[in-house]
Amino acid sequence: MSKIHLIDLLLLGLPDGKNEILNGRMYRQIELEDSTEAVVAYEEIKKETAHFFKPGSCFLYLREKTLYLEIMIESQVVSYLMKRRTA
């Protein structure tokens, strides 16, 4: 069983058919091989999100063997990213 970290979820967890940022929120999800691996990954990513994101700006959910991450993006960051996309 390999360890899954926050960076894995951020880089590889873009849901099919979803935009990078939708209504000021970034969504990620990743399905793991079994629920035991999902619980281990959930606990690790929970610690990492607490370190990198302020309280209330990041939500991590676990349903069976799928992890879901929702990050609220500050409006200044969204404006910056949109300007870079159109430049």
Biopython code that builds the backbone (N, CA, C, O; Angstrom):
import numpy as np
from Bio.PDB.StructureBuilder import StructureBuilder

atoms = [
    (1, "MET", "N", (0.851, -1.177, 0.000)),
    (1, "MET", "CA", (0.000, 0.000, 0.000)),
    (1, "MET", "C", (0.899, 1.243, 0.000)),
    (1, "MET", "O", (1.697, 1.438, 0.917)),
    (2, "SER", "N", (0.765, 2.069, -1.021)),
    (2, "SER", "CA", (1.557, 3.294, -1.071)),
    (2, "SER", "C", (0.803, 4.427, -0.385)),
    (2, "SER", "O", (-0.428, 4.456, -0.385)),
    (3, "LYS", "N", (1.552, 5.357, 0.200)),
    (3, "LYS", "CA", (0.929, 6.473, 0.907)),
    (3, "LYS", "C", (0.449, 7.530, -0.083)),
    (3, "LYS", "O", (1.138, 7.858, -1.050)),
    (4, "ILE", "N", (-0.719, 8.042, 0.172)),
    (4, "ILE", "CA", (-1.298, 9.131, -0.616)),
    (4, "ILE", "C", (-1.182, 10.392, 0.226)),
    (4, "ILE", "O", (-1.515, 10.388, 1.411)),
    (5, "HIS", "N", (-0.711, 11.465, -0.385)),
    (5, "HIS", "CA", (-0.533, 12.738, 0.308)),
    (5, "HIS", "C", (-1.384, 13.813, -0.347)),
    (5, "HIS", "O", (-1.972, 13.601, -1.408)),
    (6, "LEU", "N", (-1.439, 14.955, 0.294)),
    (6, "LEU", "CA", (-2.196, 16.096, -0.216)),
    (6, "LEU", "C", (-1.759, 16.460, -1.636)),
    (6, "LEU", "O", (-2.603, 16.739, -2.488)),
    (7, "ILE", "N", (-0.472, 16.460, -1.896)),
    (7, "ILE", "CA", (0.017, 16.831, -3.230)),
    (7, "ILE", "C", (-0.514, 15.874, -4.297)),
    (7, "ILE", "O", (-0.801, 16.301, -5.416)),
    (8, "ASP", "N", (-0.649, 14.599, -3.973)),
    (8, "ASP", "CA", (-1.208, 13.624, -4.912)),
    (8, "ASP", "C", (-2.650, 13.979, -5.251)),
    (8, "ASP", "O", (-3.060, 13.950, -6.411)),
    (9, "LEU", "N", (-3.398, 14.310, -4.227)),
    (9, "LEU", "CA", (-4.804, 14.669, -4.413)),
    (9, "LEU", "C", (-4.938, 15.950, -5.221)),
    (9, "LEU", "O", (-5.809, 16.044, -6.087)),
    (10, "LEU", "N", (-4.092, 16.936, -4.953)),
    (10, "LEU", "CA", (-4.157, 18.207, -5.674)),
    (10, "LEU", "C", (-3.771, 18.041, -7.144)),
    (10, "LEU", "O", (-4.406, 18.628, -8.021)),
    (11, "LEU", "N", (-2.741, 17.250, -7.415)),
    (11, "LEU", "CA", (-2.261, 17.108, -8.792)),
    (11, "LEU", "C", (-3.048, 16.108, -9.620)),
    (11, "LEU", "O", (-3.225, 16.307, -10.822)),
    (12, "LEU", "N", (-3.514, 15.053, -9.009)),
    (12, "LEU", "CA", (-4.107, 13.952, -9.764)),
    (12, "LEU", "C", (-5.606, 13.787, -9.575)),
    (12, "LEU", "O", (-6.223, 12.968, -10.256)),
    (13, "GLY", "N", (-6.198, 14.538, -8.677)),
    (13, "GLY", "CA", (-7.580, 14.281, -8.295)),
    (13, "GLY", "C", (-8.641, 15.122, -8.961)),
    (13, "GLY", "O", (-9.731, 15.272, -8.407)),
    (14, "LEU", "N", (-8.367, 15.678, -10.131)),
    (14, "LEU", "CA", (-9.377, 16.496, -10.807)),
    (14, "LEU", "C", (-10.510, 15.601, -11.298)),
    (14, "LEU", "O", (-10.272, 14.702, -12.104)),
    (15, "PRO", "N", (-11.742, 15.829, -10.829)),
    (15, "PRO", "CA", (-12.867, 14.996, -11.265)),
    (15, "PRO", "C", (-13.122, 15.148, -12.763)),
    (15, "PRO", "O", (-12.954, 16.234, -13.317)),
    (16, "ASP", "N", (-13.525, 14.068, -13.410)),
    (16, "ASP", "CA", (-13.814, 14.105, -14.849)),
    (16, "ASP", "C", (-14.886, 15.142, -15.157)),
    (16, "ASP", "O", (-15.907, 15.226, -14.473)),
    (17, "GLY", "N", (-14.639, 15.922, -16.187)),
    (17, "GLY", "CA", (-15.616, 16.891, -16.638)),
    (17, "GLY", "C", (-15.749, 18.130, -15.777)),
    (17, "GLY", "O", (-16.649, 18.939, -16.001)),
    (18, "LYS", "N", (-14.886, 18.294, -14.810)),
    (18, "LYS", "CA", (-14.968, 19.463, -13.926)),
    (18, "LYS", "C", (-13.959, 20.520, -14.353)),
    (18, "LYS", "O", (-12.932, 20.213, -14.958)),
    (19, "ASN", "N", (-14.268, 21.754, -14.030)),
    (19, "ASN", "CA", (-13.335, 22.853, -14.253)),
    (19, "ASN", "C", (-12.310, 22.883, -13.129)),
    (19, "ASN", "O", (-12.533, 22.324, -12.056)),
    (20, "GLU", "N", (-11.190, 23.539, -13.387)),
    (20, "GLU", "CA", (-10.146, 23.680, -12.365)),
    (20, "GLU", "C", (-10.700, 24.397, -11.128)),
    (20, "GLU", "O", (-10.525, 23.934, -10.000)),
    (21, "ILE", "N", (-11.369, 25.529, -11.356)),
    (21, "ILE", "CA", (-11.980, 26.284, -10.257)),
    (21, "ILE", "C", (-13.422, 26.571, -10.648)),
    (21, "ILE", "O", (-13.685, 27.055, -11.749)),
    (22, "LEU", "N", (-14.339, 26.279, -9.768)),
    (22, "LEU", "CA", (-15.757, 26.466, -10.035)),
    (22, "LEU", "C", (-16.365, 27.260, -8.884)),
    (22, "LEU", "O", (-16.398, 26.794, -7.745)),
    (23, "ASN", "N", (-16.848, 28.468, -9.191)),
    (23, "ASN", "CA", (-17.467, 29.335, -8.179)),
    (23, "ASN", "C", (-16.558, 29.576, -6.973)),
    (23, "ASN", "O", (-17.006, 29.539, -5.827)),
    (24, "GLY", "N", (-15.279, 29.822, -7.248)),
    (24, "GLY", "CA", (-14.349, 30.133, -6.175)),
    (24, "GLY", "C", (-13.929, 28.937, -5.333)),
    (24, "GLY", "O", (-13.366, 29.098, -4.250)),
    (25, "ARG", "N", (-14.202, 27.750, -5.828)),
    (25, "ARG", "CA", (-13.834, 26.528, -5.101)),
    (25, "ARG", "C", (-13.122, 25.558, -6.040)),
    (25, "ARG", "O", (-13.455, 25.441, -7.219)),
    (26, "MET", "N", (-12.148, 24.880, -5.488)),
    (26, "MET", "CA", (-11.429, 23.866, -6.242)),
    (26, "MET", "C", (-11.818, 22.507, -5.662)),
    (26, "MET", "O", (-11.774, 22.303, -4.449)),
    (27, "TYR", "N", (-12.196, 21.586, -6.540)),
    (27, "TYR", "CA", (-12.635, 20.267, -6.102)),
    (27, "TYR", "C", (-11.642, 19.205, -6.569)),
    (27, "TYR", "O", (-11.123, 19.268, -7.683)),
    (28, "ARG", "N", (-11.392, 18.250, -5.714)),
    (28, "ARG", "CA", (-10.533, 17.128, -6.038)),
    (28, "ARG", "C", (-11.132, 15.861, -5.448)),
    (28, "ARG", "O", (-11.797, 15.897, -4.413)),
    (29, "GLN", "N", (-10.890, 14.742, -6.119)),
    (29, "GLN", "CA", (-11.309, 13.459, -5.571)),
    (29, "GLN", "C", (-10.376, 12.369, -6.083)),
    (29, "GLN", "O", (-9.806, 12.464, -7.170)),
    (30, "ILE", "N", (-10.242, 11.347, -5.277)),
    (30, "ILE", "CA", (-9.411, 10.220, -5.667)),
    (30, "ILE", "C", (-10.009, 8.962, -5.054)),
    (30, "ILE", "O", (-10.363, 8.939, -3.876)),
    (31, "GLU", "N", (-10.117, 7.914, -5.871)),
    (31, "GLU", "CA", (-10.633, 6.640, -5.388)),
    (31, "GLU", "C", (-9.454, 5.714, -5.117)),
    (31, "GLU", "O", (-8.572, 5.544, -5.958)),
    (32, "LEU", "N", (-9.457, 5.127, -3.941)),
    (32, "LEU", "CA", (-8.378, 4.235, -3.538)),
    (32, "LEU", "C", (-8.817, 2.776, -3.683)),
    (32, "LEU", "O", (-9.988, 2.489, -3.929)),
    (33, "GLU", "N", (-7.866, 1.871, -3.529)),
    (33, "GLU", "CA", (-8.154, 0.457, -3.780)),
    (33, "GLU", "C", (-9.137, -0.149, -2.783)),
    (33, "GLU", "O", (-9.969, -0.974, -3.158)),
    (34, "ASP", "N", (-9.048, 0.251, -1.526)),
    (34, "ASP", "CA", (-9.971, -0.284, -0.527)),
    (34, "ASP", "C", (-10.213, 0.759, 0.562)),
    (34, "ASP", "O", (-9.531, 1.782, 0.624)),
    (35, "SER", "N", (-11.189, 0.482, 1.411)),
    (35, "SER", "CA", (-11.563, 1.460, 2.437)),
    (35, "SER", "C", (-10.479, 1.628, 3.503)),
    (35, "SER", "O", (-10.363, 2.704, 4.090)),
    (36, "THR", "N", (-9.695, 0.603, 3.761)),
    (36, "THR", "CA", (-8.602, 0.724, 4.739)),
    (36, "THR", "C", (-7.560, 1.714, 4.248)),
    (36, "THR", "O", (-7.117, 2.579, 5.004)),
    (37, "GLU", "N", (-7.170, 1.593, 3.000)),
    (37, "GLU", "CA", (-6.217, 2.533, 2.406)),
    (37, "GLU", "C", (-6.798, 3.947, 2.390)),
    (37, "GLU", "O", (-6.072, 4.920, 2.593)),
    (38, "ALA", "N", (-8.097, 4.062, 2.151)),
    (38, "ALA", "CA", (-8.758, 5.364, 2.124)),
    (38, "ALA", "C", (-8.719, 6.024, 3.501)),
    (38, "ALA", "O", (-8.498, 7.232, 3.594)),
    (39, "VAL", "N", (-8.927, 5.264, 4.557)),
    (39, "VAL", "CA", (-8.892, 5.816, 5.916)),
    (39, "VAL", "C", (-7.492, 6.301, 6.261)),
    (39, "VAL", "O", (-7.339, 7.372, 6.850)),
    (40, "VAL", "N", (-6.471, 5.532, 5.905)),
    (40, "VAL", "CA", (-5.082, 5.929, 6.157)),
    (40, "VAL", "C", (-4.768, 7.220, 5.409)),
    (40, "VAL", "O", (-4.177, 8.139, 5.975)),
    (41, "ALA", "N", (-5.164, 7.291, 4.138)),
    (41, "ALA", "CA", (-4.925, 8.491, 3.334)),
    (41, "ALA", "C", (-5.690, 9.681, 3.908)),
    (41, "ALA", "O", (-5.161, 10.791, 3.964)),
    (42, "TYR", "N", (-6.928, 9.453, 4.333)),
    (42, "TYR", "CA", (-7.740, 10.521, 4.919)),
    (42, "TYR", "C", (-7.041, 11.129, 6.134)),
    (42, "TYR", "O", (-6.962, 12.351, 6.258)),
    (43, "GLU", "N", (-6.539, 10.291, 7.018)),
    (43, "GLU", "CA", (-5.874, 10.784, 8.229)),
    (43, "GLU", "C", (-4.612, 11.581, 7.888)),
    (43, "GLU", "O", (-4.347, 12.613, 8.506)),
    (44, "GLU", "N", (-3.841, 11.114, 6.920)),
    (44, "GLU", "CA", (-2.621, 11.812, 6.510)),
    (44, "GLU", "C", (-2.951, 13.159, 5.863)),
    (44, "GLU", "O", (-2.344, 14.176, 6.199)),
    (45, "ILE", "N", (-3.895, 13.165, 4.950)),
    (45, "ILE", "CA", (-4.256, 14.402, 4.242)),
    (45, "ILE", "C", (-4.925, 15.391, 5.193)),
    (45, "ILE", "O", (-4.761, 16.602, 5.044)),
    (46, "LYS", "N", (-5.670, 14.888, 6.158)),
    (46, "LYS", "CA", (-6.296, 15.757, 7.163)),
    (46, "LYS", "C", (-5.229, 16.559, 7.919)),
    (46, "LYS", "O", (-5.399, 17.756, 8.149)),
    (47, "LYS", "N", (-4.133, 15.901, 8.302)),
    (47, "LYS", "CA", (-3.031, 16.592, 8.977)),
    (47, "LYS", "C", (-2.388, 17.629, 8.059)),
    (47, "LYS", "O", (-2.095, 18.749, 8.479)),
    (48, "GLU", "N", (-2.174, 17.248, 6.810)),
    (48, "GLU", "CA", (-1.520, 18.152, 5.859)),
    (48, "GLU", "C", (-2.379, 19.377, 5.555)),
    (48, "GLU", "O", (-1.858, 20.488, 5.465)),
    (49, "THR", "N", (-3.681, 19.186, 5.397)),
    (49, "THR", "CA", (-4.546, 20.331, 5.111)),
    (49, "THR", "C", (-4.581, 21.297, 6.291)),
    (49, "THR", "O", (-4.644, 22.511, 6.099)),
    (50, "ALA", "N", (-4.539, 20.762, 7.511)),
    (50, "ALA", "CA", (-4.520, 21.630, 8.701)),
    (50, "ALA", "C", (-3.256, 22.484, 8.729)),
    (50, "ALA", "O", (-3.264, 23.598, 9.253)),
    (51, "HIS", "N", (-2.188, 21.965, 8.174)),
    (51, "HIS", "CA", (-0.920, 22.694, 8.150)),
    (51, "HIS", "C", (-0.911, 23.788, 7.078)),
    (51, "HIS", "O", (-0.361, 24.865, 7.305)),
    (52, "PHE", "N", (-1.512, 23.525, 5.915)),
    (52, "PHE", "CA", (-1.404, 24.443, 4.784)),
    (52, "PHE", "C", (-2.577, 25.404, 4.610)),
    (52, "PHE", "O", (-2.409, 26.460, 3.999)),
    (53, "PHE", "N", (-3.744, 25.074, 5.121)),
    (53, "PHE", "CA", (-4.934, 25.893, 4.878)),
    (53, "PHE", "C", (-5.505, 26.407, 6.186)),
    (53, "PHE", "O", (-5.450, 25.729, 7.212)),
    (54, "LYS", "N", (-6.055, 27.621, 6.138)),
    (54, "LYS", "CA", (-6.670, 28.167, 7.349)),
    (54, "LYS", "C", (-8.008, 27.461, 7.602)),
    (54, "LYS", "O", (-8.652, 26.992, 6.663)),
    (55, "PRO", "N", (-8.421, 27.387, 8.863)),
    (55, "PRO", "CA", (-9.668, 26.699, 9.212)),
    (55, "PRO", "C", (-10.862, 27.258, 8.433)),
    (55, "PRO", "O", (-10.998, 28.470, 8.267)),
    (56, "GLY", "N", (-11.696, 26.380, 7.975)),
    (56, "GLY", "CA", (-12.897, 26.788, 7.240)),
    (56, "GLY", "C", (-12.689, 27.011, 5.760)),
    (56, "GLY", "O", (-13.651, 27.294, 5.047)),
    (57, "SER", "N", (-11.453, 26.892, 5.268)),
    (57, "SER", "CA", (-11.213, 27.111, 3.839)),
    (57, "SER", "C", (-10.973, 25.809, 3.084)),
    (57, "SER", "O", (-10.809, 25.815, 1.864)),
    (58, "CYS", "N", (-10.955, 24.700, 3.807)),
    (58, "CYS", "CA", (-10.651, 23.415, 3.187)),
    (58, "CYS", "C", (-11.501, 22.335, 3.851)),
    (58, "CYS", "O", (-11.543, 22.234, 5.077)),
    (59, "PHE", "N", (-12.169, 21.538, 3.042)),
    (59, "PHE", "CA", (-13.036, 20.489, 3.565)),
    (59, "PHE", "C", (-12.644, 19.155, 2.944)),
    (59, "PHE", "O", (-12.520, 19.043, 1.724)),
    (60, "LEU", "N", (-12.452, 18.156, 3.779)),
    (60, "LEU", "CA", (-12.050, 16.829, 3.337)),
    (60, "LEU", "C", (-13.129, 15.837, 3.760)),
    (60, "LEU", "O", (-13.523, 15.788, 4.925)),
    (61, "TYR", "N", (-13.604, 15.044, 2.791)),
    (61, "TYR", "CA", (-14.656, 14.071, 3.057)),
    (61, "TYR", "C", (-14.172, 12.691, 2.628)),
    (61, "TYR", "O", (-13.365, 12.563, 1.707)),
    (62, "LEU", "N", (-14.666, 11.679, 3.293)),
    (62, "LEU", "CA", (-14.373, 10.296, 2.940)),
    (62, "LEU", "C", (-15.689, 9.550, 2.807)),
    (62, "LEU", "O", (-16.491, 9.516, 3.740)),
    (63, "ARG", "N", (-15.907, 8.953, 1.645)),
    (63, "ARG", "CA", (-17.095, 8.131, 1.432)),
    (63, "ARG", "C", (-16.620, 6.796, 0.864)),
    (63, "ARG", "O", (-16.124, 6.727, -0.260)),
    (64, "GLU", "N", (-16.781, 5.745, 1.655)),
    (64, "GLU", "CA", (-16.307, 4.403, 1.332)),
    (64, "GLU", "C", (-14.819, 4.432, 1.005)),
    (64, "GLU", "O", (-14.005, 4.543, 1.921)),
    (65, "LYS", "N", (-14.434, 4.337, -0.265)),
    (65, "LYS", "CA", (-13.008, 4.351, -0.602)),
    (65, "LYS", "C", (-12.619, 5.540, -1.465)),
    (65, "LYS", "O", (-11.586, 5.513, -2.133)),
    (66, "THR", "N", (-13.447, 6.587, -1.454)),
    (66, "THR", "CA", (-13.174, 7.793, -2.233)),
    (66, "THR", "C", (-12.993, 8.989, -1.301)),
    (66, "THR", "O", (-13.811, 9.233, -0.414)),
    (67, "LEU", "N", (-11.912, 9.724, -1.519)),
    (67, "LEU", "CA", (-11.640, 10.966, -0.783)),
    (67, "LEU", "C", (-12.084, 12.142, -1.627)),
    (67, "LEU", "O", (-11.835, 12.165, -2.832)),
    (68, "TYR", "N", (-12.733, 13.111, -1.022)),
    (68, "TYR", "CA", (-13.163, 14.337, -1.684)),
    (68, "TYR", "C", (-12.535, 15.519, -0.957)),
    (68, "TYR", "O", (-12.540, 15.572, 0.273)),
    (69, "LEU", "N", (-12.005, 16.446, -1.704)),
    (69, "LEU", "CA", (-11.397, 17.643, -1.138)),
    (69, "LEU", "C", (-12.015, 18.861, -1.809)),
    (69, "LEU", "O", (-12.126, 18.917, -3.034)),
    (70, "GLU", "N", (-12.414, 19.827, -1.005)),
    (70, "GLU", "CA", (-12.956, 21.086, -1.504)),
    (70, "GLU", "C", (-12.172, 22.214, -0.852)),
    (70, "GLU", "O", (-12.096, 22.301, 0.374)),
    (71, "ILE", "N", (-11.593, 23.073, -1.673)),
    (71, "ILE", "CA", (-10.798, 24.187, -1.164)),
    (71, "ILE", "C", (-11.436, 25.482, -1.642)),
    (71, "ILE", "O", (-11.666, 25.672, -2.836)),
    (72, "MET", "N", (-11.718, 26.364, -0.700)),
    (72, "MET", "CA", (-12.244, 27.683, -1.045)),
    (72, "MET", "C", (-11.063, 28.563, -1.421)),
    (72, "MET", "O", (-10.128, 28.733, -0.639)),
    (73, "ILE", "N", (-11.112, 29.116, -2.614)),
    (73, "ILE", "CA", (-10.031, 29.938, -3.135)),
    (73, "ILE", "C", (-10.372, 31.407, -2.879)),
    (73, "ILE", "O", (-11.477, 31.858, -3.180)),
    (74, "GLU", "N", (-9.423, 32.138, -2.327)),
    (74, "GLU", "CA", (-9.626, 33.565, -2.070)),
    (74, "GLU", "C", (-9.929, 34.296, -3.376)),
    (74, "GLU", "O", (-9.382, 33.935, -4.418)),
    (75, "SER", "N", (-10.771, 35.296, -3.343)),
    (75, "SER", "CA", (-11.170, 36.007, -4.554)),
    (75, "SER", "C", (-9.978, 36.632, -5.275)),
    (75, "SER", "O", (-9.975, 36.723, -6.503)),
    (76, "GLN", "N", (-8.961, 37.066, -4.519)),
    (76, "GLN", "CA", (-7.773, 37.639, -5.153)),
    (76, "GLN", "C", (-7.032, 36.584, -5.968)),
    (76, "GLN", "O", (-6.502, 36.883, -7.038)),
    (77, "VAL", "N", (-6.995, 35.373, -5.473)),
    (77, "VAL", "CA", (-6.330, 34.284, -6.183)),
    (77, "VAL", "C", (-7.100, 33.942, -7.448)),
    (77, "VAL", "O", (-6.499, 33.732, -8.501)),
    (78, "VAL", "N", (-8.425, 33.884, -7.357)),
    (78, "VAL", "CA", (-9.253, 33.596, -8.531)),
    (78, "VAL", "C", (-9.043, 34.670, -9.585)),
    (78, "VAL", "O", (-8.879, 34.351, -10.762)),
    (79, "SER", "N", (-9.044, 35.938, -9.185)),
    (79, "SER", "CA", (-8.829, 37.039, -10.138)),
    (79, "SER", "C", (-7.471, 36.908, -10.812)),
    (79, "SER", "O", (-7.364, 37.097, -12.024)),
    (80, "TYR", "N", (-6.446, 36.592, -10.055)),
    (80, "TYR", "CA", (-5.099, 36.432, -10.595)),
    (80, "TYR", "C", (-5.056, 35.290, -11.604)),
    (80, "TYR", "O", (-4.496, 35.440, -12.690)),
    (81, "LEU", "N", (-5.648, 34.144, -11.247)),
    (81, "LEU", "CA", (-5.635, 33.004, -12.148)),
    (81, "LEU", "C", (-6.406, 33.278, -13.428)),
    (81, "LEU", "O", (-5.987, 32.863, -14.508)),
    (82, "MET", "N", (-7.533, 33.974, -13.314)),
    (82, "MET", "CA", (-8.326, 34.289, -14.503)),
    (82, "MET", "C", (-7.577, 35.247, -15.418)),
    (82, "MET", "O", (-7.651, 35.110, -16.639)),
    (83, "LYS", "N", (-6.859, 36.213, -14.858)),
    (83, "LYS", "CA", (-6.071, 37.136, -15.664)),
    (83, "LYS", "C", (-4.963, 36.400, -16.403)),
    (83, "LYS", "O", (-4.700, 36.685, -17.572)),
    (84, "ARG", "N", (-4.317, 35.465, -15.736)),
    (84, "ARG", "CA", (-3.240, 34.689, -16.361)),
    (84, "ARG", "C", (-3.782, 33.809, -17.472)),
    (84, "ARG", "O", (-3.118, 33.614, -18.489)),
    (85, "ARG", "N", (-4.979, 33.278, -17.287)),
    (85, "ARG", "CA", (-5.580, 32.399, -18.292)),
    (85, "ARG", "C", (-5.897, 33.166, -19.566)),
    (85, "ARG", "O", (-5.747, 32.629, -20.663)),
    (86, "THR", "N", (-6.335, 34.415, -19.438)),
    (86, "THR", "CA", (-6.724, 35.201, -20.617)),
    (86, "THR", "C", (-5.576, 35.976, -21.210)),
    (86, "THR", "O", (-5.712, 36.528, -22.302)),
    (87, "ALA", "N", (-4.437, 36.038, -20.521)),
    (87, "ALA", "CA", (-3.287, 36.814, -21.017)),
    (87, "ALA", "C", (-2.568, 36.112, -22.157)),
    (87, "ALA", "O", (-1.584, 36.635, -22.680)),
]
sb = StructureBuilder()
sb.init_structure("model")
sb.init_model(0)
sb.init_chain("A")
sb.init_seg("    ")
for serial, (resi, resn, name, xyz) in enumerate(atoms, 1):
    if name == "N":
        sb.init_residue(resn, " ", resi, " ")
    sb.init_atom(name, np.array(xyz, "f"), 0.0, 1.0, " ", f" {name:<3s}", serial, name[0])
structure = sb.get_structure()
